[in-house]
């Protein structure tokens, strides 16, 4: 018999942050700028998403604010080279 344990995720342990990648159609030419959207809950990073355009990131924030009103969102431009080389 095996036990299903999640080691290191006990009481007081931080929950891992989920990262989502929504970079649109891969056939579109590569962009130098990506848009990172961080979702914060109680001042701690809850989820990080990366988008190909600011419009996509802001649309995501609008949808999420209706679903998760207790989260704060921060959208910022980042260089694609900071994500991968």
N, CA, C and O atoms as a GROMACS GRO file, in nm:
protein
  340
    1UNK      N    1   0.085  -0.117   0.000
    1UNK     CA    2   0.000   0.000   0.000
    1UNK      C    3   0.090   0.124   0.000
    1UNK      O    4   0.189   0.130   0.073
    2UNK      N    5   0.055   0.222  -0.081
    2UNK     CA    6   0.133   0.345  -0.088
    2UNK      C    7   0.052   0.459  -0.028
    2UNK      O    8  -0.071   0.460  -0.033
    3UNK      N    9   0.123   0.555   0.027
    3UNK     CA   10   0.059   0.673   0.083
    3UNK      C   11   0.076   0.790  -0.014
    3UNK      O   12   0.184   0.810  -0.069
    4UNK      N   13  -0.028   0.863  -0.033
    4UNK     CA   14  -0.023   0.979  -0.121
    4UNK      C   15   0.003   1.103  -0.037
    4UNK      O   16  -0.090   1.162   0.018
    5UNK      N   17   0.129   1.144  -0.027
    5UNK     CA   18   0.166   1.260   0.053
    5UNK      C   19   0.229   1.366  -0.036
    5UNK      O   20   0.294   1.335  -0.136
    6UNK      N   21   0.208   1.488   0.001
    6UNK     CA   22   0.271   1.599  -0.069
    6UNK      C   23   0.373   1.658   0.028
    6UNK      O   24   0.342   1.748   0.105
    7UNK      N   25   0.492   1.607   0.022
    7UNK     CA   26   0.595   1.649   0.115
    7UNK      C   27   0.628   1.796   0.098
    7UNK      O   28   0.636   1.846  -0.014
    8UNK      N   29   0.646   1.864   0.210
    8UNK     CA   30   0.683   2.004   0.206
    8UNK      C   31   0.568   2.100   0.187
    8UNK      O   32   0.589   2.221   0.181
    9UNK      N   33   0.445   2.051   0.178
    9UNK     CA   34   0.330   2.136   0.158
    9UNK      C   35   0.240   2.137   0.281
    9UNK      O   36   0.120   2.158   0.269
   10UNK      N   37   0.297   2.115   0.396
   10UNK     CA   38   0.220   2.108   0.519
   10UNK      C   39   0.176   2.244   0.567
   10UNK      O   40   0.185   2.343   0.494
   11UNK      N   41   0.130   2.248   0.690
   11UNK     CA   42   0.087   2.374   0.750
   11UNK      C   43   0.200   2.476   0.749
   11UNK      O   44   0.314   2.442   0.782
   12UNK      N   45   0.170   2.596   0.712
   12UNK     CA   46   0.268   2.704   0.712
   12UNK      C   47   0.364   2.704   0.594
   12UNK      O   48   0.445   2.796   0.583
   13UNK      N   49   0.357   2.605   0.508
   13UNK     CA   50   0.445   2.599   0.392
   13UNK      C   51   0.382   2.680   0.277
   13UNK      O   52   0.261   2.673   0.256
   14UNK      N   53   0.463   2.755   0.204
   14UNK     CA   54   0.408   2.833   0.093
   14UNK      C   55   0.359   2.744  -0.020
   14UNK      O   56   0.419   2.641  -0.050
   15UNK      N   57   0.250   2.784  -0.080
   15UNK     CA   58   0.194   2.713  -0.194
   15UNK      C   59   0.274   2.750  -0.317
   15UNK      O   60   0.308   2.867  -0.334
   16UNK      N   61   0.305   2.654  -0.406
   16UNK     CA   62   0.379   2.688  -0.527
   16UNK      C   63   0.298   2.782  -0.616
   16UNK      O   64   0.175   2.774  -0.620
   17UNK      N   65   0.366   2.870  -0.685
   17UNK     CA   66   0.302   2.967  -0.773
   17UNK      C   67   0.278   2.902  -0.909
   17UNK      O   68   0.367   2.838  -0.964
   18UNK      N   69   0.159   2.920  -0.962
   18UNK     CA   70   0.124   2.868  -1.093
   18UNK      C   71   0.161   2.971  -1.198
   18UNK      O   72   0.131   3.090  -1.182
   19UNK      N   73   0.225   2.928  -1.305
   19UNK     CA   74   0.261   3.019  -1.415
   19UNK      C   75   0.186   2.975  -1.539
   19UNK      O   76   0.192   2.858  -1.578
   20UNK      N   77   0.117   3.069  -1.602
   20UNK     CA   78   0.044   3.040  -1.726
   20UNK      C   79   0.110   3.114  -1.841
   20UNK      O   80   0.157   3.227  -1.825
   21UNK      N   81   0.114   3.050  -1.957
   21UNK     CA   82   0.172   3.110  -2.077
   21UNK      C   83   0.063   3.117  -2.182
   21UNK      O   84   0.016   3.014  -2.229
   22UNK      N   85   0.024   3.237  -2.218
   22UNK     CA   86  -0.075   3.258  -2.324
   22UNK      C   87  -0.012   3.353  -2.424
   22UNK      O   88  -0.032   3.474  -2.417
   23UNK      N   89   0.064   3.297  -2.518
   23UNK     CA   90   0.142   3.378  -2.609
   23UNK      C   91   0.080   3.390  -2.747
   23UNK      O   92   0.145   3.437  -2.841
   24UNK      N   93  -0.045   3.348  -2.761
   24UNK     CA   94  -0.115   3.366  -2.887
   24UNK      C   95  -0.068   3.271  -2.995
   24UNK      O   96  -0.007   3.168  -2.967
   25UNK      N   97  -0.097   3.307  -3.117
   25UNK     CA   98  -0.067   3.225  -3.234
   25UNK      C   99   0.084   3.220  -3.257
   25UNK      O  100   0.147   3.324  -3.275
   26UNK      N  101   0.145   3.101  -3.257
   26UNK     CA  102   0.290   3.091  -3.275
   26UNK      C  103   0.337   3.131  -3.415
   26UNK      O  104   0.456   3.151  -3.436
   27UNK      N  105   0.244   3.142  -3.510
   27UNK     CA  106   0.284   3.180  -3.646
   27UNK      C  107   0.307   3.330  -3.659
   27UNK      O  108   0.366   3.376  -3.757
   28UNK      N  109   0.261   3.406  -3.560
   28UNK     CA  110   0.284   3.551  -3.561
   28UNK      C  111   0.431   3.575  -3.530
   28UNK      O  112   0.491   3.504  -3.450
   29UNK      N  113   0.488   3.677  -3.595
   29UNK     CA  114   0.632   3.702  -3.575
   29UNK      C  115   0.664   3.719  -3.428
   29UNK      O  116   0.581   3.766  -3.349
   30UNK      N  117   0.785   3.681  -3.392
   30UNK     CA  118   0.830   3.690  -3.254
   30UNK      C  119   0.833   3.835  -3.207
   30UNK      O  120   0.868   3.925  -3.284
   31UNK      N  121   0.796   3.856  -3.084
   31UNK     CA  122   0.794   3.991  -3.028
   31UNK      C  123   0.905   4.004  -2.925
   31UNK      O  124   0.943   3.907  -2.860
   32UNK      N  125   0.955   4.125  -2.910
   32UNK     CA  126   1.058   4.150  -2.810
   32UNK      C  127   0.998   4.180  -2.674
   32UNK      O  128   1.066   4.168  -2.572
   33UNK      N  129   0.871   4.219  -2.671
   33UNK     CA  130   0.806   4.254  -2.545
   33UNK      C  131   0.692   4.158  -2.516
   33UNK      O  132   0.610   4.129  -2.603
   34UNK      N  133   0.689   4.109  -2.394
   34UNK     CA  134   0.579   4.027  -2.345
   34UNK      C  135   0.516   4.102  -2.228
   34UNK      O  136   0.573   4.198  -2.177
   35UNK      N  137   0.398   4.058  -2.188
   35UNK     CA  138   0.326   4.123  -2.079
   35UNK      C  139   0.302   4.023  -1.967
   35UNK      O  140   0.238   3.920  -1.986
   36UNK      N  141   0.356   4.056  -1.851
   36UNK     CA  142   0.344   3.967  -1.734
   36UNK      C  143   0.234   4.022  -1.644
   36UNK      O  144   0.228   4.141  -1.616
   37UNK      N  145   0.147   3.932  -1.602
   37UNK     CA  146   0.037   3.967  -1.513
   37UNK      C  147   0.053   3.886  -1.385
   37UNK      O  148   0.043   3.764  -1.386
   38UNK      N  149   0.079   3.955  -1.274
   38UNK     CA  150   0.091   3.889  -1.145
   38UNK      C  151  -0.038   3.908  -1.067
   38UNK      O  152  -0.090   4.019  -1.056
   39UNK      N  153  -0.090   3.798  -1.014
   39UNK     CA  154  -0.208   3.802  -0.927
   39UNK      C  155  -0.158   3.790  -0.783
   39UNK      O  156  -0.087   3.695  -0.749
   40UNK      N  157  -0.195   3.885  -0.701
   40UNK     CA  158  -0.152   3.887  -0.561
   40UNK      C  159  -0.273   3.869  -0.471
   40UNK      O  160  -0.379   3.926  -0.495
   41UNK      N  161  -0.254   3.791  -0.368
   41UNK     CA  162  -0.358   3.774  -0.267
   41UNK      C  163  -0.291   3.792  -0.132
   41UNK      O  164  -0.194   3.723  -0.101
   42UNK      N  165  -0.341   3.883  -0.052
   42UNK     CA  166  -0.285   3.914   0.079
   42UNK      C  167  -0.137   3.951   0.068
   42UNK      O  168  -0.056   3.917   0.154
   43UNK      N  169  -0.103   4.022  -0.041
   43UNK     CA  170   0.034   4.068  -0.060
   43UNK      C  171   0.133   3.964  -0.107
   43UNK      O  172   0.252   3.994  -0.119
   44UNK      N  173   0.087   3.842  -0.135
   44UNK     CA  174   0.176   3.736  -0.181
   44UNK      C  175   0.139   3.695  -0.323
   44UNK      O  176   0.022   3.694  -0.361
   45UNK      N  177   0.242   3.662  -0.400
   45UNK     CA  178   0.220   3.619  -0.538
   45UNK      C  179   0.140   3.490  -0.539
   45UNK      O  180   0.179   3.391  -0.478
   46UNK      N  181   0.027   3.493  -0.608
   46UNK     CA  182  -0.063   3.378  -0.615
   46UNK      C  183  -0.052   3.309  -0.751
   46UNK      O  184  -0.051   3.186  -0.759
   47UNK      N  185  -0.043   3.389  -0.856
   47UNK     CA  186  -0.037   3.332  -0.992
   47UNK      C  187   0.035   3.431  -1.082
   47UNK      O  188   0.020   3.552  -1.067
   48UNK      N  189   0.113   3.379  -1.176
   48UNK     CA  190   0.182   3.463  -1.274
   48UNK      C  191   0.143   3.413  -1.413
   48UNK      O  192   0.152   3.293  -1.441
   49UNK      N  193   0.101   3.505  -1.499
   49UNK     CA  194   0.064   3.471  -1.636
   49UNK      C  195   0.144   3.559  -1.730
   49UNK      O  196   0.178   3.673  -1.696
   50UNK      N  197   0.175   3.509  -1.849
   50UNK     CA  198   0.249   3.584  -1.949
   50UNK      C  199   0.167   3.586  -2.078
   50UNK      O  200   0.117   3.483  -2.123
   51UNK      N  201   0.154   3.706  -2.138
   51UNK     CA  202   0.073   3.724  -2.257
   51UNK      C  203   0.155   3.790  -2.368
   51UNK      O  204   0.255   3.856  -2.341
   52UNK      N  205   0.111   3.774  -2.490
   52UNK     CA  206   0.180   3.830  -2.606
   52UNK      C  207   0.147   3.977  -2.626
   52UNK      O  208   0.224   4.049  -2.689
   53UNK      N  209   0.032   4.024  -2.574
   53UNK     CA  210  -0.004   4.165  -2.593
   53UNK      C  211  -0.066   4.222  -2.465
   53UNK      O  212  -0.117   4.148  -2.380
   54UNK      N  213  -0.058   4.352  -2.454
   54UNK     CA  214  -0.116   4.420  -2.338
   54UNK      C  215  -0.267   4.401  -2.335
   54UNK      O  216  -0.326   4.385  -2.228
   55UNK      N  217  -0.330   4.404  -2.451
   55UNK     CA  218  -0.476   4.388  -2.459
   55UNK      C  219  -0.518   4.252  -2.402
   55UNK      O  220  -0.617   4.244  -2.329
   56UNK      N  221  -0.444   4.147  -2.436
   56UNK     CA  222  -0.476   4.014  -2.382
   56UNK      C  223  -0.460   4.011  -2.231
   56UNK      O  224  -0.543   3.953  -2.161
   57UNK      N  225  -0.355   4.073  -2.181
   57UNK     CA  226  -0.331   4.076  -2.036
   57UNK      C  227  -0.442   4.152  -1.964
   57UNK      O  228  -0.491   4.108  -1.860
   58UNK      N  229  -0.482   4.267  -2.019
   58UNK     CA  230  -0.586   4.347  -1.955
   58UNK      C  231  -0.722   4.279  -1.963
   58UNK      O  232  -0.802   4.291  -1.870
   59UNK      N  233  -0.750   4.208  -2.071
   59UNK     CA  234  -0.875   4.131  -2.081
   59UNK      C  235  -0.878   4.020  -1.976
   59UNK      O  236  -0.981   3.992  -1.916
   60UNK      N  237  -0.763   3.957  -1.956
   60UNK     CA  238  -0.752   3.852  -1.853
   60UNK      C  239  -0.779   3.911  -1.715
   60UNK      O  240  -0.852   3.852  -1.635
   61UNK      N  241  -0.721   4.028  -1.687
   61UNK     CA  242  -0.741   4.093  -1.557
   61UNK      C  243  -0.888   4.125  -1.536
   61UNK      O  244  -0.941   4.102  -1.427
   62UNK      N  245  -0.956   4.177  -1.638
   62UNK     CA  246  -1.098   4.208  -1.626
   62UNK      C  247  -1.181   4.085  -1.592
   62UNK      O  248  -1.268   4.089  -1.506
   63UNK      N  249  -1.152   3.974  -1.663
   63UNK     CA  250  -1.225   3.849  -1.634
   63UNK      C  251  -1.198   3.800  -1.492
   63UNK      O  252  -1.290   3.761  -1.420
   64UNK      N  253  -1.072   3.803  -1.453
   64UNK     CA  254  -1.034   3.751  -1.322
   64UNK      C  255  -1.087   3.838  -1.208
   64UNK      O  256  -1.120   3.785  -1.102
   65UNK      N  257  -1.096   3.968  -1.227
   65UNK     CA  258  -1.148   4.055  -1.121
   65UNK      C  259  -1.295   4.026  -1.092
   65UNK      O  260  -1.341   4.044  -0.979
   66UNK      N  261  -1.368   3.981  -1.193
   66UNK     CA  262  -1.507   3.941  -1.170
   66UNK      C  263  -1.514   3.810  -1.094
   66UNK      O  264  -1.602   3.791  -1.010
   67UNK      N  265  -1.421   3.718  -1.122
   67UNK     CA  266  -1.421   3.586  -1.059
   67UNK      C  267  -1.354   3.588  -0.922
   67UNK      O  268  -1.403   3.525  -0.828
   68UNK      N  269  -1.242   3.658  -0.910
   68UNK     CA  270  -1.161   3.661  -0.788
   68UNK      C  271  -1.146   3.806  -0.740
   68UNK      O  272  -1.039   3.864  -0.756
   69UNK      N  273  -1.252   3.866  -0.682
   69UNK     CA  274  -1.243   4.007  -0.644
   69UNK      C  275  -1.143   4.036  -0.531
   69UNK      O  276  -1.107   4.152  -0.509
   70UNK      N  277  -1.098   3.934  -0.459
   70UNK     CA  278  -1.004   3.955  -0.349
   70UNK      C  279  -0.858   3.957  -0.394
   70UNK      O  280  -0.768   3.971  -0.312
   71UNK      N  281  -0.834   3.942  -0.524
   71UNK     CA  282  -0.697   3.946  -0.576
   71UNK      C  283  -0.666   4.084  -0.634
   71UNK      O  284  -0.753   4.154  -0.684
   72UNK      N  285  -0.538   4.120  -0.624
   72UNK     CA  286  -0.487   4.242  -0.686
   72UNK      C  287  -0.402   4.200  -0.805
   72UNK      O  288  -0.327   4.102  -0.796
   73UNK      N  289  -0.412   4.272  -0.916
   73UNK     CA  290  -0.340   4.236  -1.036
   73UNK      C  291  -0.242   4.346  -1.076
   73UNK      O  292  -0.271   4.465  -1.062
   74UNK      N  293  -0.127   4.305  -1.125
   74UNK     CA  294  -0.024   4.397  -1.171
   74UNK      C  295   0.019   4.352  -1.310
   74UNK      O  296   0.066   4.239  -1.326
   75UNK      N  297   0.003   4.439  -1.410
   75UNK     CA  298   0.042   4.408  -1.547
   75UNK      C  299   0.165   4.492  -1.581
   75UNK      O  300   0.164   4.614  -1.562
   76UNK      N  301   0.270   4.428  -1.632
   76UNK     CA  302   0.390   4.503  -1.669
   76UNK      C  303   0.455   4.442  -1.792
   76UNK      O  304   0.445   4.322  -1.817
   77UNK      N  305   0.522   4.527  -1.868
   77UNK     CA  306   0.595   4.484  -1.986
   77UNK      C  307   0.729   4.425  -1.943
   77UNK      O  308   0.795   4.478  -1.853
   78UNK      N  309   0.768   4.315  -2.008
   78UNK     CA  310   0.897   4.254  -1.981
   78UNK      C  311   0.960   4.218  -2.115
   78UNK      O  312   0.889   4.199  -2.213
   79UNK      N  313   1.091   4.210  -2.119
   79UNK     CA  314   1.160   4.168  -2.240
   79UNK      C  315   1.146   4.018  -2.256
   79UNK      O  316   1.158   3.943  -2.158
   80UNK      N  317   1.122   3.974  -2.378
   80UNK     CA  318   1.111   3.830  -2.404
   80UNK      C  319   1.239   3.758  -2.366
   80UNK      O  320   1.235   3.643  -2.323
   81UNK      N  321   1.353   3.824  -2.380
   81UNK     CA  322   1.480   3.761  -2.346
   81UNK      C  323   1.492   3.733  -2.197
   81UNK      O  324   1.576   3.652  -2.157
   82UNK      N  325   1.410   3.799  -2.114
   82UNK     CA  326   1.411   3.772  -1.971
   82UNK      C  327   1.338   3.642  -1.939
   82UNK      O  328   1.355   3.584  -1.832
   83UNK      N  329   1.256   3.595  -2.033
   83UNK     CA  330   1.180   3.472  -2.014
   83UNK      C  331   1.254   3.353  -2.073
   83UNK      O  332   1.263   3.248  -2.009
   84UNK      N  333   1.305   3.369  -2.192
   84UNK     CA  334   1.384   3.264  -2.256
   84UNK      C  335   1.487   3.330  -2.348
   84UNK      O  336   1.472   3.446  -2.386
   85UNK      N  337   1.589   3.254  -2.382
   85UNK     CA  338   1.692   3.312  -2.469
   85UNK      C  339   1.701   3.240  -2.599
   85UNK      O  340   1.782   3.275  -2.684
   0.00000   0.00000   0.00000
